[in-house]
Amino acid sequence: MPRYRLTVEYDGSGYCGFQAQASLPTVQGTLERAILAFSGEAVRIAAAGRTDTGVHATAQTVHVDLARDWPERTVMNAVNAHMMEEPVAVLDCRKVSDDWHARFSATGRGYLYRILNRPAPPALDRKRVWHVKQPLDAEAMDRAAQALVGLHDFTTFRDVNCQSASPEKTLDQASVVRVGEEVQLVFAARSFLHRQVRSMTGTLVQVGLGRWAVEDVARVLAARDRAACGPVAPAEGLYLDRVNYETEA
């Protein structure tokens, strides 16, 4: 039974997250219906991560096992053909070995958070950026973000409903840069706690607004207290934009 790796992008604003849910629109449900429509097989796909309601992806990774040995390009084109009305697209498809897994074979994940930082609201990127009217000091945010890099207890930035066994994670990258009217935050780690990225982003924005000092981020991290976290950033600015693997097969 061939296993296929799919790289998928999607606009999550119209979905109740990635994970399939009965009677609710989800990215997983959309993909599985498209696969059924072209192959006749009712399948359950596995993904590198489960994005929340309203969160987007430029490079989500999933895998699916199919009974028939289809050409890779056929799978990609056929799935896309059955999602023409959906803001979901398969960017790449390749066969992988039976023991390769979209989630468990991943060695790292990267997220991008986009903040539109100008007085005027977005016209073209509505529900795809967080609009912050007040000026943000991206350099101060970047300096503050460095306190988050490394192995830490991230309880402060952990959602109360997080199901991870431990609050300890190793954050490999946390950077903030201004690109024109956008302030972009990039985070990389092997794995993340539930809503960790949005929690860290909301806290760093407090620094950018001048409400918190750069040193306050290290202080709230050390507090290991969810109540010390800044306001959680909204879902619409967040993108899963890369998943790393040591091997493709």
Secondary structure as the mmCIF struct_conf table of DSSP 4:
data_model
#
loop_
_struct_conf.conf_type_id
_struct_conf.id
_struct_conf.beg_label_comp_id
_struct_conf.beg_label_asym_id
_struct_conf.beg_label_seq_id
_struct_conf.end_label_comp_id
_struct_conf.end_label_asym_id
_struct_conf.end_label_seq_id
STRN STRN1 ARG A 3 TYR A 10
HELX_RH_3T_P HELX_RH_3T_P1 GLY A 12 GLY A 14
BEND BEND1 TYR A 15 CYS A 16
BEND BEND2 PHE A 18 GLN A 19
STRN STRN2 GLN A 21 GLN A 21
TURN_TY1_P TURN_TY1_P1 ALA A 22 SER A 23
STRN STRN3 LEU A 24 LEU A 24
HELX_RH_AL_P HELX_RH_AL_P1 VAL A 27 SER A 39
STRN STRN4 ALA A 46 ALA A 47
BEND BEND3 ALA A 48 ALA A 48
HELX_LH_PP_P HELX_LH_PP_P1 THR A 51 ASP A 52
TURN_TY1_P TURN_TY1_P2 THR A 53 GLY A 54
STRN STRN5 HIS A 56 ASP A 65
BEND BEND4 ALA A 67 ARG A 68
HELX_RH_AL_P HELX_RH_AL_P2 GLU A 72 ALA A 81
TURN_TY1_P TURN_TY1_P3 HIS A 82 GLU A 85
BEND BEND5 GLU A 86 PRO A 87
STRN STRN6 VAL A 88 VAL A 96
TURN_TY1_P TURN_TY1_P4 ASP A 98 ASP A 99
TURN_TY1_P TURN_TY1_P5 ALA A 102 SER A 105
STRN STRN7 ALA A 106 LEU A 116
BEND BEND6 ARG A 118 ALA A 120
HELX_LH_PP_P HELX_LH_PP_P2 PRO A 121 PRO A 122
BEND BEND7 ALA A 123 ASP A 125
TURN_TY1_P TURN_TY1_P6 ARG A 126 ARG A 128
BEND BEND8 VAL A 129 VAL A 129
STRN STRN8 TRP A 130 HIS A 131
BEND BEND9 GLN A 134 GLN A 134
HELX_RH_AL_P HELX_RH_AL_P3 ALA A 138 ALA A 145
HELX_RH_3T_P HELX_RH_3T_P2 GLN A 146 LEU A 148
STRN STRN9 GLY A 150 ASP A 153
HELX_RH_3T_P HELX_RH_3T_P3 THR A 155 PHE A 157
BEND BEND10 ARG A 158 ARG A 158
TURN_TY1_P TURN_TY1_P7 VAL A 160 ASN A 161
BEND BEND11 ALA A 165 ALA A 165
BEND BEND12 PRO A 167 PRO A 167
STRN STRN10 GLU A 168 VAL A 179
TURN_TY1_P TURN_TY1_P8 GLY A 180 GLU A 181
STRN STRN11 GLU A 182 ALA A 189
BEND BEND13 ARG A 190 ARG A 190
TURN_TY1_P TURN_TY1_P9 HIS A 194 ARG A 195
HELX_RH_AL_P HELX_RH_AL_P4 GLN A 196 GLY A 208
TURN_TY1_P TURN_TY1_P10 LEU A 209 GLY A 210
BEND BEND14 ARG A 211 TRP A 212
TURN_TY1_P TURN_TY1_P11 VAL A 214 GLU A 215
HELX_RH_AL_P HELX_RH_AL_P5 ASP A 216 ALA A 223
TURN_TY1_P TURN_TY1_P12 ARG A 224 ARG A 224
HELX_RH_3T_P HELX_RH_3T_P4 ARG A 226 ALA A 228
BEND BEND15 CYS A 229 CYS A 229
HELX_LH_PP_P HELX_LH_PP_P3 PRO A 231 PRO A 234
HELX_RH_3T_P HELX_RH_3T_P5 ALA A 235 GLY A 237
STRN STRN12 LEU A 238 TYR A 245
BEND BEND16 GLU A 246 GLU A 246
#
